[in-house]
Amino acid sequence: MDLGNVRRRLAIAAARGEAWLITASFVWVAIYSYLINPRHTAGFYALYAQTTLRYLALLLGIPAFFVACRWIGFRVRETGRAAARWPSSDSSV
């Protein structure tokens, strides 16, 4: 089991998931501000972003990180087993 490979894939998957969520957040606020509810001030859209993006992150974060975890486990079959055993095999915790 190559834990270095698991950690590298986990870091890549987390970065991709975060980038996807940030991009989706910007796109959603842009769609809302230009198409759904235009003609407001920037402060209105900033408040809208602060209140609604937590729900958007929840709705989009679950599938995004599910796909990321599937990508980690699909590429190398041992990585799933290695990631599952890693916390229990770490003696420093």
SETI-737048 format. One record per residue: x, y, z of N, C-alpha, C in turn; residue number from 0. Coordinates in steps of 0.02 Angstrom, whole numbers, plus 50000, padded with zeros to 5 digits. Layout:
BEGIN
+--------+---------+-------+---------+----------+-------+--------+---------+-------+-----+
: n_east : n_north :  n_up : ca_east : ca_north : ca_up : c_east : c_north :  c_up :   k :
+--------+---------+-------+---------+----------+-------+--------+---------+-------+-----+
:      X :       Y :     Z :       X :        Y :     Z :      X :       Y :     Z : NUM :
...
+--------+---------+-------+---------+----------+-------+--------+---------+-------+-----+
This chain:
BEGIN
+--------+---------+-------+---------+----------+-------+--------+---------+-------+-----+
: n_east : n_north :  n_up : ca_east : ca_north : ca_up : c_east : c_north :  c_up :   k :
+--------+---------+-------+---------+----------+-------+--------+---------+-------+-----+
:  50042 :   49941 : 50000 :   50000 :    50000 : 50000 :  50044 :   50062 : 50000 :   0 :
:  50032 :   50103 : 49954 :   50072 :    50163 : 49946 :  50033 :   50223 : 49974 :   1 :
:  50046 :   50241 : 50037 :   50010 :    50296 : 50068 :  50028 :   50363 : 50037 :   2 :
:  50088 :   50369 : 50009 :   50106 :    50430 : 49974 :  50062 :   50443 : 49915 :   3 :
:  50044 :   50390 : 49879 :   49999 :    50395 : 49822 :  49929 :   50416 : 49845 :   4 :
:  49908 :   50388 : 49901 :   49842 :    50406 : 49928 :  49841 :   50479 : 49948 :   5 :
:  49892 :   50502 : 49982 :   49894 :    50572 : 50003 :  49897 :   50620 : 49944 :   6 :
:  49934 :   50601 : 49893 :   49939 :    50644 : 49833 :  49872 :   50648 : 49798 :   7 :
:  49838 :   50591 : 49789 :   49772 :    50590 : 49758 :  49721 :   50627 : 49800 :   8 :
:  49726 :   50621 : 49865 :   49680 :    50656 : 49909 :  49690 :   50731 : 49905 :   9 :
:  49752 :   50754 : 49901 :   49765 :    50825 : 49893 :  49740 :   50852 : 49827 :  10 :
:  49750 :   50814 : 49773 :   49725 :    50835 : 49707 :  49649 :   50837 : 49706 :  11 :
:  49618 :   50786 : 49735 :   49545 :    50784 : 49735 :  49515 :   50840 : 49777 :  12 :
:  49546 :   50855 : 49833 :   49522 :    50910 : 49875 :  49529 :   50977 : 49840 :  13 :
:  49585 :   50987 : 49806 :   49596 :    51050 : 49769 :  49546 :   51056 : 49712 :  14 :
:  49533 :   51002 : 49677 :   49484 :    51004 : 49623 :  49414 :   51017 : 49650 :  15 :
:  49396 :   50986 : 49705 :   49330 :    50997 : 49735 :  49321 :   51069 : 49757 :  16 :
:  49371 :   51096 : 49789 :   49367 :    51166 : 49811 :  49363 :   51214 : 49752 :  17 :
:  49403 :   51201 : 49701 :   49401 :    51244 : 49641 :  49333 :   51241 : 49608 :  18 :
:  49303 :   51181 : 49606 :   49236 :    51174 : 49578 :  49185 :   51213 : 49618 :  19 :
:  49188 :   51210 : 49684 :   49140 :    51246 : 49726 :  49148 :   51321 : 49720 :  20 :
:  49209 :   51346 : 49717 :   49220 :    51418 : 49711 :  49195 :   51443 : 49643 :  21 :
:  49210 :   51405 : 49590 :   49186 :    51424 : 49524 :  49110 :   51423 : 49521 :  22 :
:  49079 :   51372 : 49549 :   49006 :    51367 : 49549 :  48975 :   51424 : 49588 :  23 :
:  49007 :   51446 : 49642 :   48981 :    51501 : 49682 :  48982 :   51566 : 49642 :  24 :
:  49038 :   51580 : 49609 :   49042 :    51640 : 49568 :  48991 :   51639 : 49511 :  25 :
:  48984 :   51582 : 49479 :   48937 :    51576 : 49423 :  48865 :   51585 : 49448 :  26 :
:  48848 :   51556 : 49505 :   48780 :    51562 : 49531 :  48764 :   51635 : 49548 :  27 :
:  48808 :   51670 : 49581 :   48795 :    51740 : 49598 :  48791 :   51783 : 49535 :  28 :
:  48832 :   51768 : 49485 :   48830 :    51804 : 49422 :  48763 :   51792 : 49386 :  29 :
:  48740 :   51731 : 49384 :   48675 :    51716 : 49353 :  48619 :   51751 : 49391 :  30 :
:  48622 :   51748 : 49457 :   48571 :    51781 : 49497 :  48571 :   51857 : 49486 :  31 :
:  48630 :   51887 : 49484 :   48634 :    51960 : 49480 :  48619 :   51986 : 49410 :  32 :
:  48633 :   51948 : 49358 :   48622 :    51973 : 49290 :  48556 :   51949 : 49260 :  33 :
:  48532 :   51890 : 49278 :   48473 :    51862 : 49245 :  48411 :   51858 : 49289 :  34 :
:  48419 :   51837 : 49350 :   48361 :    51824 : 49393 :  48337 :   51887 : 49428 :  35 :
:  48381 :   51923 : 49460 :   48361 :    51981 : 49499 :  48410 :   52039 : 49488 :  36 :
:  48408 :   52071 : 49429 :   48455 :    52125 : 49415 :  48434 :   52191 : 49448 :  37 :
:  48473 :   52243 : 49438 :   48460 :    52312 : 49460 :  48461 :   52321 : 49535 :  38 :
:  48510 :   52290 : 49568 :   48521 :    52302 : 49639 :  48593 :   52325 : 49648 :  39 :
:  48607 :   52347 : 49709 :   48675 :    52370 : 49724 :  48722 :   52310 : 49736 :  40 :
:  48786 :   52324 : 49736 :   48835 :    52271 : 49749 :  48829 :   52244 : 49820 :  41 :
:  48810 :   52287 : 49867 :   48800 :    52264 : 49935 :  48744 :   52213 : 49942 :  42 :
:  48692 :   52222 : 49902 :   48636 :    52174 : 49903 :  48660 :   52105 : 49880 :  43 :
:  48700 :   52104 : 49826 :   48725 :    52040 : 49801 :  48777 :   52009 : 49847 :  44 :
:  48815 :   52051 : 49882 :   48862 :    52024 : 49931 :  48826 :   51991 : 49989 :  45 :
:  48772 :   52023 : 50012 :   48732 :    51993 : 50065 :  48698 :   51929 : 50041 :  46 :
:  48674 :   51930 : 49979 :   48643 :    51871 : 49950 :  48694 :   51813 : 49947 :  47 :
:  48755 :   51829 : 49926 :   48807 :    51777 : 49922 :  48822 :   51749 : 49990 :  48 :
:  48826 :   51791 : 50041 :   48842 :    51767 : 50109 :  48787 :   51723 : 50136 :  49 :
:  48724 :   51736 : 50118 :   48670 :    51697 : 50147 :  48654 :   51634 : 50109 :  50 :
:  48664 :   51633 : 50044 :   48642 :    51575 : 50005 :  48698 :   51527 : 49985 :  51 :
:  48760 :   51549 : 49986 :   48813 :    51506 : 49962 :  48827 :   51448 : 50009 :  52 :
:  48808 :   51452 : 50071 :   48817 :    51394 : 50115 :  48772 :   51337 : 50093 :  53 :
:  48711 :   51353 : 50069 :   48666 :    51302 : 50044 :  48690 :   51275 : 49976 :  54 :
:  48715 :   51319 : 49935 :   48743 :    51298 : 49871 :  48803 :   51253 : 49882 :  55 :
:  48845 :   51270 : 49930 :   48903 :    51227 : 49945 :  48882 :   51159 : 49970 :  56 :
:  48828 :   51156 : 50008 :   48803 :    51092 : 50032 :  48775 :   51051 : 49974 :  57 :
:  48735 :   51083 : 49932 :   48705 :    51047 : 49876 :  48756 :   51024 : 49824 :  58 :
:  48806 :   51065 : 49811 :   48856 :    51047 : 49761 :  48917 :   51012 : 49791 :  59 :
:  48929 :   51022 : 49855 :   48988 :    50992 : 49887 :  48982 :   50918 : 49896 :  60 :
:  48922 :   50895 : 49911 :   48913 :    50823 : 49921 :  48928 :   50785 : 49857 :  61 :
:  48899 :   50803 : 49799 :   48918 :    50766 : 49738 :  48990 :   50778 : 49717 :  62 :
:  49016 :   50838 : 49728 :   49085 :    50852 : 49706 :  49135 :   50808 : 49744 :  63 :
:  49127 :   50803 : 49809 :   49174 :    50763 : 49848 :  49160 :   50689 : 49843 :  64 :
:  49098 :   50670 : 49826 :   49083 :    50600 : 49812 :  49122 :   50578 : 49750 :  65 :
:  49119 :   50620 : 49698 :   49156 :    50604 : 49637 :  49231 :   50604 : 49651 :  66 :
:  49255 :   50649 : 49692 :   49326 :    50650 : 49710 :  49346 :   50585 : 49745 :  67 :
:  49306 :   50563 : 49791 :   49322 :    50501 : 49827 :  49318 :   50440 : 49781 :  68 :
:  49271 :   50441 : 49735 :   49268 :    50387 : 49686 :  49330 :   50387 : 49642 :  69 :
:  49354 :   50446 : 49625 :   49414 :    50451 : 49583 :  49474 :   50423 : 49620 :  70 :
:  49479 :   50438 : 49685 :   49534 :    50411 : 49724 :  49532 :   50335 : 49726 :  71 :
:  49473 :   50308 : 49740 :   49466 :    50235 : 49746 :  49467 :   50199 : 49680 :  72 :
:  49447 :   50232 : 49626 :   49443 :    50198 : 49561 :  49511 :   50188 : 49529 :  73 :
:  49555 :   50236 : 49538 :   49620 :    50233 : 49504 :  49664 :   50176 : 49528 :  74 :
:  49670 :   50169 : 49592 :   49711 :    50117 : 49621 :  49669 :   50082 : 49674 :  75 :
:  49657 :   50018 : 49665 :   49612 :    49982 : 49710 :  49636 :   49980 : 49783 :  76 :
:  49701 :   49979 : 49793 :   49727 :    49976 : 49861 :  49720 :   50041 : 49899 :  77 :
:  49709 :   50096 : 49863 :   49708 :    50161 : 49898 :  49649 :   50166 : 49946 :  78 :
:  49593 :   50136 : 49928 :   49536 :    50137 : 49973 :  49550 :   50101 : 50038 :  79 :
:  49581 :   50043 : 50032 :   49599 :    50005 : 50092 :  49653 :   50041 : 50131 :  80 :
:  49700 :   50071 : 50096 :   49754 :    50106 : 50131 :  49727 :   50168 : 50166 :  81 :
:  49682 :   50204 : 50135 :   49653 :    50263 : 50167 :  49610 :   50244 : 50226 :  82 :
:  49575 :   50187 : 50221 :   49533 :    50165 : 50277 :  49574 :   50143 : 50337 :  83 :
:  49633 :   50115 : 50325 :   49674 :    50091 : 50380 :  49724 :   50143 : 50405 :  84 :
:  49733 :   50196 : 50369 :   49785 :    50244 : 50386 :  49776 :   50275 : 50455 :  85 :
:  49717 :   50299 : 50475 :   49712 :    50328 : 50542 :  49725 :   50277 : 50597 :  86 :
:  49703 :   50215 : 50588 :   49713 :    50165 : 50640 :  49786 :   50142 : 50643 :  87 :
:  49822 :   50146 : 50588 :   49891 :    50123 : 50588 :  49941 :   50177 : 50609 :  88 :
:  49916 :   50238 : 50616 :   49960 :    50294 : 50635 :  49967 :   50293 : 50711 :  89 :
:  50026 :   50281 : 50736 :   50035 :    50275 : 50808 :  50043 :   50343 : 50842 :  90 :
:  50051 :   50397 : 50804 :   50060 :    50462 : 50835 :  49994 :   50495 : 50855 :  91 :
:  49938 :   50468 : 50835 :   49873 :    50499 : 50849 :  49850 :   50483 : 50917 :  92 :
+--------+---------+-------+---------+----------+-------+--------+---------+-------+-----+
